[in-house]
Amino acid sequence: MEITVRKAVLADVPALLKLIKELALFERAPEQVTNTEADMLRDGFGENPLFTAAVAEADGEIVGMYFWYIRYSTWKGKGLYLEDILVTESMRGKGVGKRLFEACMEDARNMQANFMTWQVLDWNEPAIQFYKKYNAEFDGEWINVKLMPGQF
C-alpha cells in the first residue's frame, strides 16, 4: 500500500468534514461539530484562507488529515498551531499518522516557524505516546479558556 500526503484541495472538503466528524466521535463529542462544507470552502479555500489542510491517501482513498494555522506569540513570534490530526480508525498503526505529523513539521520548517504547538486530550494515551517519540514537551501549567457566541 502506498501512502501519500498532499495539500488539500477544494474537492477534498466532503472527505475532510467526514474525518472531522469521525474525530469528534472519537473525542466523545459528535454533537459539537457545527462546521459545514460551505464554512470550510470559504475559510480554507477562499481569498484569505484561515487554515491549511493536508490529506493522506492510501491507494487513492483519503485516510487521514491535518489542519493548521498561524499562531503568533508576543514572546516567540510566528508559530504553527496544529488544530487537528486524524487517521481513520481502519488505518491506524500503519504509519499514516507518522507521515502526516512529519509533513506538518515540514510545513513548520518551510514557514520558518519559531514553534509548533497543539493540544492532546489527557486520556488519549496512544496519541500521547506517539508525540513522546518526537520528544514533544507537555505543558501542564496552562489552562484552556474560551468564550462562545453569546458570551462575547
CORCORSUL-V377424 format. One record per residue. N is the residue number from 0. PHI is phi in degrees with one decimal (NA if undefined). PSI is psi in whole degrees, -180 to 180 (NA if undefined). OMEGA is omega in whole degrees, 0 to 359 (* if undefined). Layout:
BEGIN
N_PHI_PSI_OMEGA, N_PHI_PSI_OMEGA
END
This chain:
BEGIN
0_NA_131_178, 1_-98.9_128_178, 2_-110.1_127_176, 3_-124.8_150_176, 4_-121.0_132_180, 5_-145.2_161_176, 6_-64.2_139_179, 7_-69.6_149_177, 8_-123.7_169_182, 9_-48.1_-44_184, 10_-65.1_-15_181, 11_-83.6_-11_187, 12_-55.5_-46_178, 13_-58.4_-41_179, 14_-67.9_-37_178, 15_-63.1_-44_180, 16_-65.0_-36_176, 17_-62.6_-42_178, 18_-66.4_-38_177, 19_-60.7_-43_179, 20_-67.2_-35_175, 21_-65.2_-41_178, 22_-62.8_-44_179, 23_-61.7_-38_177, 24_-64.8_-45_177, 25_-60.1_-39_182, 26_-86.3_10_173, 27_64.8_36_181, 28_-146.4_48_185, 29_-62.3_-28_182, 30_-73.0_-11_183, 31_-87.4_-7_179, 32_-76.9_114_176, 33_-116.2_-6_178, 34_-63.1_147_180, 35_-125.2_167_175, 36_-59.3_-42_179, 37_-60.9_-43_177, 38_-59.5_-47_183, 39_-66.3_-39_178, 40_-61.5_-46_180, 41_-66.8_-48_190, 42_-80.6_-24_182, 43_-112.4_-16_186, 44_-130.9_12_179, 45_-85.5_-162_183, 46_-64.9_-38_180, 47_-125.6_81_184, 48_-60.1_138_179, 49_-93.9_-14_179, 50_-146.1_163_172, 51_-118.7_140_178, 52_-131.6_151_174, 53_-134.9_156_179, 54_-124.9_152_171, 55_-106.3_135_177, 56_-119.6_140_173, 57_-124.4_117_181, 58_51.5_42_175, 59_82.7_-1_180, 60_-107.6_136_179, 61_-73.2_122_185, 62_-124.6_3_180, 63_-172.7_168_181, 64_-161.7_163_166, 65_-142.8_151_177, 66_-124.1_138_173, 67_-143.7_163_173, 68_-147.9_166_181, 69_-78.4_132_174, 70_-116.5_138_181, 71_-116.3_125_180, 72_-103.3_132_176, 73_-63.7_-25_181, 74_-91.6_-37_189, 75_-112.4_-14_181, 76_87.4_-144_188, 77_-74.0_134_177, 78_-140.6_164_175, 79_-103.9_125_176, 80_-104.2_114_178, 81_-81.6_105_183, 82_-72.0_-50_181, 83_-152.1_148_171, 84_-138.4_136_182, 85_-150.0_139_169, 86_-116.7_130_180, 87_-57.8_145_190, 88_-51.3_-42_183, 89_-67.7_-14_183, 90_-109.1_3_180, 91_-68.6_146_180, 92_83.0_11_182, 93_-115.6_14_176, 94_90.4_1_181, 95_-68.7_-45_179, 96_-60.1_-41_178, 97_-60.4_-46_179, 98_-62.9_-43_179, 99_-64.4_-48_183, 100_-63.4_-42_180, 101_-69.3_-32_174, 102_-66.6_-39_178, 103_-65.3_-41_177, 104_-61.7_-37_177, 105_-64.5_-40_175, 106_-58.1_-43_180, 107_-62.2_-43_178, 108_-63.3_-45_183, 109_-63.5_-33_179, 110_-88.4_3_180, 111_57.0_46_178, 112_-68.4_146_176, 113_-87.4_-13_177, 114_-164.1_163_174, 115_-131.9_131_184, 116_-139.1_158_179, 117_-165.6_177_177, 118_-121.0_154_174, 119_-140.1_138_179, 120_-64.7_140_185, 121_-64.9_-19_179, 122_-95.1_-4_182, 123_-86.8_71_185, 124_-59.1_-40_177, 125_-59.9_-40_179, 126_-67.9_-42_179, 127_-59.5_-46_179, 128_-63.8_-38_177, 129_-59.4_-49_182, 130_-67.4_-31_177, 131_-62.7_-30_178, 132_-62.2_-22_180, 133_-99.7_11_181, 134_59.9_34_178, 135_-64.6_145_177, 136_-92.9_131_179, 137_-102.5_127_185, 138_-108.3_109_179, 139_-94.0_6_186, 140_-87.3_-38_186, 141_-86.7_143_178, 142_-107.2_132_176, 143_-68.4_136_180, 144_-137.0_143_178, 145_-154.2_161_171, 146_-122.3_146_179, 147_-111.7_162_177, 148_-50.4_142_186, 149_93.9_-19_177, 150_-100.7_-15_179, 151_-127.6_NA_*
END
